[in-house]
Amino acid sequence: MFKLPAILFAIFMGFFMSLTLTICLSFYMMGFNNSLLTKFFQLWPIAYPIAIVSIIIYRPLSLWIAGKALTKLSSKNL
């Protein structure tokens, strides 16, 4: 059902995406203070699985939309 490369992609992309978004949003909401890392480590374990599941769900749709866009762009360039 799921291919290993797609699952590995979701795991790694989810890691980096959730890491970046969680630290940026924590910094935005709290500023740079002593509790920033505490809040980050509270939120990141929630964000990481959500990111993985979202990538697995939305990857086929994103690939389909990108394929359609590339087809349109390549037909206009010919």
DOLUMTOR-769733 format. One record per residue (C-alpha): x negated, y, z negated. Coordinates in steps of 0.5 Angstrom, whole numbers, plus 2048, in hexadecimal, padded with zeros to 3 digits. Each point is the difference from the previous one (the first is absolute). Layout:
N
   u   v   w
   X   Y   Z
...
end
This chain:
78
   u   v   w
 800 800 800
 7FB 805 7FE
 7F9 800 803
 7FA 800 7FC
 7FD 806 803
 806 804 7FF
 800 7FE 7F9
 7F9 802 7FF
 801 807 803
 806 801 7FC
 7FC 7FF 7F9
 7FA 804 802
 804 806 803
 805 7FF 7FA
 7FA 801 7FC
 7FD 806 803
 807 803 801
 802 7FF 7F9
 7FA 802 7FD
 7FF 807 804
 808 802 7FF
 800 7FE 7F9
 7FA 804 7FE
 802 806 804
 807 800 7FD
 7FD 7FF 7F9
 7FB 806 801
 806 804 803
 805 7FF 7FB
 7FB 800 7FA
 7FA 804 802
 7F9 7FE 7FE
 800 7FE 7F9
 7FF 7FB 7FB
 806 7FC 801
 7FF 800 808
 7FD 7F9 800
 805 7FD 7FB
 806 802 804
 7FC 7FE 806
 7FF 7F9 7FD
 808 800 7FE
 802 801 807
 7FB 7FD 805
 803 7F8 7FE
 807 802 802
 7FE 804 806
 7FB 7FA 803
 805 7FB 801
 805 805 802
 7FB 802 806
 7FF 7F9 802
 807 7FE 800
 801 806 804
 7FB 7FF 805
 802 7F9 801
 807 802 802
 7FE 806 804
 7FA 7FE 804
 805 7FC 805
 804 807 801
 7FA 804 800
 7FC 7FC 805
 807 800 805
 800 807 7FF
 7F9 801 802
 800 7FC 806
 806 803 803
 7FD 807 7FF
 7F9 7FD 803
 805 7FE 806
 803 807 801
 7F9 803 7FF
 7FD 7FB 805
 805 801 805
 800 808 800
 7F8 7FF 801
 801 7FC 806
end
